């Protein structure tokens, strides 16, 4: 179980490609965004559901984090591993984005990408709204340096919630996690209902209501929690299948409950259909992996391994390049984003192989393995 699961890398490749196509062909269509970013506008707008790749990423994260928790002895070691994985690429790629936009974004398409202060939310993995709440100064607002960075904050909140529960009581972690998550999601559903149909006719004072709005804007884990839980549940099924164990009634019951919640939050039938496809992929991965062997191809695996770097670097830089250059190739404007996708993936793979993995190996040797060698700890 310590071997890297290549099918999961194939899943990551699907996720990142869907997100890239969404950002390069659908996200900035003028009728949706109010901004003319694409010279081809809505001519290739076939990927409006590509944003669901981020939710697929969250499900994969739930799976992987449960696995990581079970194979990490201490809370401190878990967070060292997470920070080694997240921080160096974020710092390096954020600086690249800042330099590129200061040099080439002469139209000011993404003003947020020019600001040095916007380095902070990204490299600290904290919501910009938290900074705006603390530093309340006229005319000064914090934002993410690139639009894609937003999803790292829910991830970090999930790491915190799950790791504290796990190291508090490892034996009863899954029970505590599922019950706590269900409670969190139920409270969030009540909050959404309060702002809409208000079925239970709950009326809050204005100051309390505004405080709740601000709280959810900052601590937004409940909005995405169901996806992480689905991933956790799939890991529990995967582990039981691998070990030849039967799934308990408790696990099956909570799996059924969260599948209903997961599909309920899909809202649109098209989204629910994609959700079902994601579930089918995970079931096939656990019980019929031979049917997904095509996802273990070297190219998809390479893209999956480099998906974090691709995710961080692609959006604002890619859209800037499309805005600057795609107009010269009209009516074949799609050529520029396609070439950009190939270029950004190639650069990210090179970066992951030659820079990120060596840095990660060095930091692990310095911060984890050397400490274990001194103390004799086994992990």
Secondary structure per residue as TSV (DSSP state, phi and psi in degrees):
chain	resnum	aa	ss	phi	psi
A	1	X	-	360.0	-8.9
A	2	X	-	-84.1	-11.1
A	3	X	S	-72.0	142.5
A	4	X	-	-63.5	134.0
A	5	X	-	-90.1	104.6
A	6	X	H	-67.0	-30.2
A	7	X	H	-63.1	-35.9
A	8	X	H	-63.8	-35.6
A	9	X	H	-65.5	-36.4
A	10	X	H	-61.8	-40.3
A	11	X	H	-60.8	-43.8
A	12	X	H	-61.6	-37.5
A	13	X	H	-62.8	-42.5
A	14	X	H	-59.8	-44.8
A	15	X	H	-58.9	-52.6
A	16	X	H	-69.8	-35.2
A	17	X	H	-66.4	-40.2
A	18	X	H	-65.0	-38.9
A	19	X	H	-67.4	-42.5
A	20	X	H	-62.2	-47.5
A	21	X	H	-62.4	-35.5
A	22	X	H	-62.3	-47.7
A	23	X	H	-70.1	-30.1
A	24	X	H	-92.3	-14.4
A	25	X	H	-129.5	-20.4
A	26	X	T	-127.4	-35.6
A	27	X	T	-59.0	-39.1
A	28	X	T	-109.7	27.4
A	29	X	-	-63.0	135.7
A	30	X	H	-59.6	-39.6
A	31	X	H	-66.6	-22.9
A	32	X	H	-92.6	-44.6
A	33	X	H	-95.5	-19.7
A	34	X	S	77.5	5.8
A	35	X	S	-126.9	136.2
A	36	X	-	-89.8	90.1
A	37	X	-	-95.2	-35.3
A	38	X	-	-96.5	127.0
A	39	X	T	-59.7	-28.0
A	40	X	T	-91.4	-1.3
A	41	X	T	43.7	-118.1
A	42	X	T	-96.7	17.1
A	43	X	T	-62.3	-28.7
A	44	X	T	-123.3	33.5
A	45	X	-	-80.9	73.7
A	46	X	-	-114.2	8.5
A	47	X	-	-127.3	35.0
A	48	X	T	-68.5	-15.6
A	49	X	T	-99.4	8.8
A	50	X	T	-63.5	-22.4
A	51	X	T	-62.2	-19.7
A	52	X	H	-66.0	-13.6
A	53	X	H	-59.4	-31.3
A	54	X	H	-66.9	-39.6
A	55	X	H	-67.4	-35.5
A	56	X	H	-61.9	-42.2
A	57	X	H	-56.5	-42.8
A	58	X	H	-61.7	-40.2
A	59	X	H	-63.6	-45.1
A	60	X	H	-59.5	-41.3
A	61	X	H	-61.4	-42.7
A	62	X	H	-58.2	-43.4
A	63	X	H	-60.6	-51.5
A	64	X	H	-68.5	-37.6
A	65	X	H	-68.8	-37.4
A	66	X	H	-60.2	-46.1
A	67	X	H	-58.6	-45.4
A	68	X	H	-64.2	-43.0
A	69	X	H	-58.9	-43.9
A	70	X	H	-68.3	-17.8
A	71	X	T	-114.0	22.3
A	72	X	-	-131.8	128.4
A	73	X	S	-72.6	-45.1
A	74	X	S	-122.2	158.7
A	75	X	H	-60.1	-41.4
A	76	X	H	-61.3	-44.8
A	77	X	H	-64.2	-38.7
A	78	X	H	-59.0	-47.2
A	79	X	H	-71.6	-31.8
A	80	X	H	-62.5	-44.8
A	81	X	H	-59.5	-45.4
A	82	X	H	-63.7	-43.2
A	83	X	H	-69.6	-35.7
A	84	X	H	-61.9	-37.9
A	85	X	H	-71.1	-39.1
A	86	X	H	-95.0	-41.3
A	87	X	H	-72.6	-51.9
A	88	X	H	-56.4	-47.1
A	89	X	H	-61.7	-37.7
A	90	X	H	-63.0	-44.4
A	91	X	H	-64.3	-49.2
A	92	X	H	-64.6	-47.5
A	93	X	H	-71.8	-33.5
A	94	X	H	-61.9	-42.3
A	95	X	H	-65.3	-37.7
A	96	X	H	-62.2	-45.8
A	97	X	H	-60.3	-46.4
A	98	X	H	-58.7	-46.5
A	99	X	H	-64.9	-45.9
A	100	X	H	-61.0	-43.1
A	101	X	H	-72.7	-33.0
A	102	X	H	-69.6	-26.0
A	103	X	H	-88.8	-37.9
A	104	X	H	-118.3	-15.3
A	105	X	-	-87.4	68.2
A	106	X	T	-71.7	-20.9
A	107	X	T	-83.6	-11.2
A	108	X	-	67.6	40.3
A	109	X	T	-63.7	-39.5
A	110	X	T	-126.9	82.0
A	111	X	G	-57.6	-31.0
A	112	X	G	-63.4	-25.5
A	113	X	G	-82.1	-1.3
A	114	X	G	-96.4	-14.6
A	115	X	-	-93.0	125.1
A	116	X	G	-63.0	-35.6
A	117	X	G	-63.7	-24.1
A	118	X	G	-76.6	-1.5
A	119	X	H	-65.1	-33.3
A	120	X	H	-62.6	-51.2
A	121	X	H	-56.8	-37.4
A	122	X	H	-69.8	-55.3
A	123	X	H	-73.0	-18.2
A	124	X	H	-98.2	-4.9
A	125	X	T	55.2	47.0
A	126	X	-	-128.8	145.0
A	127	X	-	-59.5	136.5
A	128	X	H	-57.6	-30.4
A	129	X	H	-62.3	-30.2
A	130	X	H	-66.7	-41.4
A	131	X	H	-65.5	-41.1
A	132	X	H	-65.4	-31.1
A	133	X	H	-71.4	-39.7
A	134	X	H	-76.4	-45.2
A	135	X	S	-102.7	75.7
A	136	X	-	-85.2	88.8
A	137	X	B	-126.3	134.4
A	138	X	T	-57.1	131.5
A	139	X	T	79.8	-0.6
A	140	X	B	-119.5	116.6
A	141	X	-	-131.9	145.3
A	142	X	-	-94.3	149.6
A	143	X	-	-152.4	171.4
A	144	X	-	-75.9	142.5
A	145	X	S	-63.9	-32.1
A	146	X	S	-139.4	145.5
A	147	X	G	-58.0	-33.1
A	148	X	G	-68.7	-17.5
A	149	X	G	-64.8	-17.9
A	150	X	G	-56.6	-33.6
A	151	X	H	-73.9	-13.9
A	152	X	H	-71.3	-29.1
A	153	X	H	-68.3	-47.9
A	154	X	H	-58.1	-37.6
A	155	X	H	-58.6	-48.4
A	156	X	H	-65.1	-38.8
A	157	X	H	-61.3	-40.9
A	158	X	H	-63.4	-43.0
A	159	X	H	-57.9	-43.6
A	160	X	H	-64.5	-49.7
A	161	X	H	-59.5	-50.5
A	162	X	H	-70.9	-39.6
A	163	X	H	-69.5	-38.8
A	164	X	H	-63.5	-42.0
A	165	X	H	-66.4	-40.4
A	166	X	H	-65.6	-48.3
A	167	X	H	-80.4	-10.6
A	168	X	H	-73.7	-41.9
A	169	X	-	-157.0	93.9
A	170	X	S	-64.4	-39.5
A	171	X	T	-64.1	-35.9
A	172	X	T	-109.3	20.9
A	173	X	H	-58.4	-51.5
A	174	X	H	-60.7	-42.9
A	175	X	H	-60.4	-49.0
A	176	X	H	-64.0	-40.8
A	177	X	H	-64.4	-46.4
A	178	X	H	-67.1	-42.2
A	179	X	H	-66.2	-44.4
A	180	X	H	-62.8	-40.0
A	181	X	H	-67.8	-40.9
A	182	X	H	-63.5	-40.3
A	183	X	H	-63.5	-44.9
A	184	X	H	-60.4	-46.9
A	185	X	H	-67.1	-36.2
A	186	X	H	-65.0	-42.2
A	187	X	H	-64.4	-41.0
A	188	X	H	-63.1	-41.3
A	189	X	H	-61.8	-40.9
A	190	X	H	-61.1	-38.5
A	191	X	H	-66.1	-44.4
A	192	X	H	-62.1	-42.7
A	193	X	H	-63.8	-37.5
A	194	X	H	-60.7	-36.4
A	195	X	H	-80.8	-12.5
A	196	X	T	-115.8	-105.7
A	197	X	T	-67.2	-27.3
A	198	X	-	49.3	55.6
A	199	X	T	-54.2	-36.0
A	200	X	T	-95.0	5.8
A	201	X	-	53.2	49.6
A	202	X	-	-90.7	131.1
A	203	X	-	-125.7	120.1
A	204	X	-	-105.1	146.9
A	205	X	-	-57.9	150.6
A	206	X	H	-56.4	-43.6
A	207	X	H	-66.6	-35.4
A	208	X	H	-68.8	-43.2
A	209	X	H	-60.1	-48.1
A	210	X	H	-63.0	-36.3
A	211	X	H	-64.8	-38.9
A	212	X	H	-66.3	-39.8
A	213	X	H	-59.6	-47.5
A	214	X	H	-64.5	-39.9
A	215	X	H	-61.2	-45.7
A	216	X	H	-69.2	-32.8
A	217	X	H	-63.2	-34.9
A	218	X	H	-87.5	-55.1
A	219	X	S	-99.2	82.2
A	220	X	-	-98.0	15.3
A	221	X	H	-54.4	-41.8
A	222	X	H	-56.2	-28.2
A	223	X	H	-63.6	-34.2
A	224	X	H	-115.4	3.0
A	225	X	H	-59.1	-36.9
A	226	X	H	-58.9	-33.4
A	227	X	H	-70.5	-41.9
A	228	X	H	-62.9	-39.7
A	229	X	H	-64.8	-42.2
A	230	X	H	-57.9	-42.5
A	231	X	H	-63.0	-43.1
A	232	X	H	-58.6	-44.7
A	233	X	H	-64.6	-39.7
A	234	X	H	-65.0	-35.1
A	235	X	H	-64.5	-40.7
A	236	X	H	-61.5	-42.4
A	237	X	H	-63.9	-42.7
A	238	X	H	-61.6	-45.9
A	239	X	H	-64.4	-44.2
A	240	X	H	-62.5	-41.1
A	241	X	H	-65.1	-41.0
A	242	X	H	-64.3	-36.5
A	243	X	H	-93.6	1.9
A	244	X	T	70.8	27.2
A	245	X	-	-99.2	149.9
A	246	X	-	-80.3	144.8
A	247	X	-	-75.0	131.8
A	248	X	-	-70.0	162.7
A	249	X	H	-60.9	-39.4
A	250	X	H	-58.7	-47.2
A	251	X	H	-64.9	-44.2
A	252	X	H	-64.2	-40.5
A	253	X	H	-63.7	-46.0
A	254	X	H	-70.4	-32.6
A	255	X	H	-61.4	-45.6
A	256	X	H	-61.9	-44.8
A	257	X	H	-60.1	-48.1
A	258	X	H	-73.2	-26.5
A	259	X	H	-64.9	-40.4
A	260	X	H	-64.4	-43.4
A	261	X	H	-63.2	-44.6
A	262	X	H	-56.8	-48.4
A	263	X	H	-71.4	-34.4
A	264	X	H	-60.3	-43.3
A	265	X	T	-73.5	-6.9
A	266	X	T	-67.8	-29.3
A	267	X	-	63.3	-69.6
A	268	X	S	-80.7	148.1
A	269	X	H	-65.7	-34.1
A	270	X	H	-64.2	-40.9
A	271	X	H	-66.6	-42.9
A	272	X	H	-62.8	-35.1
A	273	X	H	-63.8	-42.9
A	274	X	H	-65.1	-39.5
A	275	X	H	-58.9	-43.0
A	276	X	H	-62.3	-39.9
A	277	X	H	-62.2	-39.7
A	278	X	H	-64.2	-43.6
A	279	X	H	-59.7	-42.8
A	280	X	H	-61.6	-38.9
A	281	X	H	-62.2	-42.8
A	282	X	H	-69.4	-39.7
A	283	X	H	-62.1	-41.6
A	284	X	H	-64.5	-39.9
A	285	X	H	-59.2	-40.3
A	286	X	H	-78.7	-46.7
A	287	X	H	-106.1	-23.4
A	288	X	-	-137.3	55.9
A	289	X	G	-61.2	-23.9
A	290	X	G	-63.5	-25.9
A	291	X	G	-76.3	-10.5
A	292	X	G	-111.0	16.5
A	293	X	G	-60.5	-25.6
A	294	X	G	-63.4	-22.1
A	295	X	G	-77.6	-7.9
A	296	X	G	-93.2	7.9
A	297	X	S	-61.9	150.4
A	298	X	H	-60.6	-38.5
A	299	X	H	-67.3	-47.4
A	300	X	H	-63.3	-40.1
A	301	X	H	-63.9	-42.7
A	302	X	H	-60.1	-44.1
A	303	X	H	-63.7	-41.8
A	304	X	H	-63.0	-43.0
A	305	X	H	-63.1	-36.9
A	306	X	T	-91.7	7.6
A	307	X	H	-61.7	-33.2
A	308	X	H	-64.4	-46.1
A	309	X	H	-64.7	-42.1
A	310	X	H	-60.2	-44.2
A	311	X	H	-61.0	-44.7
A	312	X	H	-66.7	-38.5
A	313	X	H	-93.4	-18.0
A	314	X	H	-78.8	-39.3
A	315	X	H	-67.5	-69.7
A	316	X	H	-65.0	-40.5
A	317	X	H	-63.1	-44.9
A	318	X	H	-63.7	-44.8
A	319	X	H	-66.5	-37.3
A	320	X	H	-59.9	-46.4
A	321	X	H	-64.4	-39.9
A	322	X	H	-61.7	-44.8
A	323	X	H	-62.4	-38.3
A	324	X	H	-76.7	-35.5
A	325	X	H	-118.2	-25.3
A	326	X	G	-63.4	-29.9
A	327	X	G	-60.9	-26.8
A	328	X	G	-72.4	-17.5
A	329	X	G	-109.8	10.3
A	330	X	T	-63.9	141.1
A	331	X	T	-87.5	13.8
A	332	X	-	-101.3	47.6
A	333	X	T	-62.7	-22.1
A	334	X	H	-66.1	-18.5
A	335	X	H	-61.9	-41.3
A	336	X	H	-63.4	-51.3
A	337	X	H	-61.9	-35.1
A	338	X	H	-64.2	-45.4
A	339	X	H	-63.3	-38.0
A	340	X	H	-63.0	-41.7
A	341	X	H	-59.4	-46.2
A	342	X	H	-61.8	-44.5
A	343	X	H	-64.7	-48.5
A	344	X	H	-65.0	-38.0
A	345	X	H	-66.1	-43.8
A	346	X	H	-62.8	-45.4
A	347	X	H	-63.1	-41.1
A	348	X	H	-67.9	-38.3
A	349	X	H	-63.7	-44.9
A	350	X	H	-60.3	-46.8
A	351	X	H	-59.3	-44.6
A	352	X	I	-63.4	-45.2
A	353	X	I	-67.3	-49.8
A	354	X	I	-92.9	-19.9
A	355	X	I	-121.2	-55.3
A	356	X	I	-66.5	-49.8
A	357	X	H	-63.9	-42.0
A	358	X	H	-62.0	-41.2
A	359	X	H	-62.3	-45.2
A	360	X	H	-60.0	-43.5
A	361	X	H	-63.1	-42.7
A	362	X	H	-62.4	-45.6
A	363	X	H	-66.5	-38.4
A	364	X	H	-64.4	-43.0
A	365	X	I	-62.3	-38.7
A	366	X	I	-77.1	-41.8
A	367	X	I	-99.2	-22.9
A	368	X	I	-114.3	-59.8
A	369	X	I	-70.4	-36.8
A	370	X	H	-66.4	-37.0
A	371	X	H	-67.3	-39.9
A	372	X	H	-66.6	-36.8
A	373	X	H	-63.4	-36.8
A	374	X	H	-72.2	-38.8
A	375	X	H	-92.3	-15.5
A	376	X	T	80.6	10.8
A	377	X	-	-71.5	146.6
A	378	X	-	-113.8	136.2
A	379	X	-	-137.1	360.0
